[in-house]
Amino acid sequence: MPVTSLDTLLASSIMICLALASMASVFVAIQPFLKYQASHHEVEANLILAEYMLIEDGTPASWGSNVNESMVIFGLARENSPVPFELDIDKVTRLNEKNVYNLSFLEAFNSLNVKDKPFRIIIKSLFNITVNLMSREENDSDITYRFNIVAERSNFPIKASLKCYAVIEDYVVSCSSQTSSLGEGLIEFSLPKSLSGTALLIVFAEAEPKVLSYTVHRFAHNSVNPPSFEGKYALLSPLNYTLRADLNSSNKILHAMVFTYNYVFNLTETEGNSATQYFIIPKILDESLMILVGTGLNASSSECFAEWVSYPQIPLDFGLGFTSKYQLADSFSSRFLVTINSAIYECEVILWRS
């Protein structure tokens, strides 16, 4: 082969190697950008899906209140809501596993029509309320209780206005107070000694307009027996402004009430039998969730019992667990402020990364 041909072949080989090396270096340089672009698009897609579940009302739009309708498309928004992120009280309630009308995760996952996106939805108050008994004073006719109320979020104190109700059988007493800048407040009330058994202390706390939290504290009044545990006498399930009480014994709910931040009303029983009772829930114009209470007398001890449930039935945790460190690393989480019955709550949507 002539020398010129060898020189030409050598030069061509060098040029090809340089071009390949240049292409390889360019690919290495842009690889992090390509990965960022893919990650950015995935995050954006997950955010859109999370928002979709909270701003769309699903199909049919009344799947929350009408349990006889089969859900085709999952969505939690209130039908015809004029504002975004306003959730339907019944759709949210059906996500709670304690409700007899609860929706299974499989139903929700299949109706979302995104097969590679298992999810989890957590709805709760923006801050927490804890109750501690400070003192108990007894006289001939009644017992006076003093409770310390603490409002906080992530160990930071919350200044809030308090509205409290103490309930035993059909006796109700209310009181108002507030927490200080340290997040602590004190309430005091008296209950008659003519009644005995399980009593409830219902505490509503409002930190800002529409930002509400609550707690319900069971305690034994004028009795040596401890307060009855939740669900011992009845399982309460609200839906479509009707309270269903599935009785666990021969005892019956004699008094049913609804409590909000500003109001308390008796509930009217519409129908019932030895196993189930139904009560109508009024549509109260109050920026508050409702606490529904059913009370009666234990047939064996003649002491009062009390059952309660919130409406909407929150806090709730619906969907897959995402509890292990590997699951948490492969998940996408987004938090939103949502309104339910005009009150504001925190909603976290967690999606599995595809």
C-alpha angles and dihedrals in degrees: 000000000000118000092241090057091051091049090050092049092048092049092048091050091051091050091049091050091048091050092049091047090050092050091048092050091049090050091050090049096051097038094090089048091051090050090048091050091051091047092047092051091048092051091048092049092049091049091051091050092048091050091046092060090053102042100040121076095210130224121319092024091215096055090117099059098030109062091180091068118087112231113236101174125023119234133142103202122116112256114261092359112174092212131051122251094026105140128208113252093221097044090053092046092053089059090066111096091211092065115094089223093051121152117234119236090235090059092050094044094049093046092051087067094213103114098187096051115081108180146191128210123200121185122182144141119285091241138019133245124207127186128207128180109236102177145348123206123187130199134166098285109022148010122239119211129195118197130187113222120202123193118191146143119211089343092307114123120245124208107219144160113245131213114182136185128192114202134188120163104316095334116107129179125179135200137176132216141139140232120246127233085277090061096247131119139168129225130186133193141153131228125197120254089223086082128058138178135054117000129185129220110202115196124190118186124191116193099172132358106299094000102116138170132178146183135189118213123197119210138166114251121200091340138109089213119090117248114277115260122249114281096012094124105019144359111229119208121178122198136150090004092301124113115215117198117195106197120221097196143014089284119106134210105250099178129032124186141174123217130194131168092274107018146047125192138172117245123232118229112229102182141342150152138199091292106034138028129191129205131185115240113211118229098244118198096225130120090236143092116250128245111207116202131190120190136179145143126283104238093214099047104020088228123133122261127195134197126184143181135180124237113237086037099235151184092058139167113200130179136013120359104233088191106139121082090245092053091047091050091052097047136087120220129194130175127211138180109236134180125224118180087351094301122114124238139168118254123190120193117195120193129189112243111243 
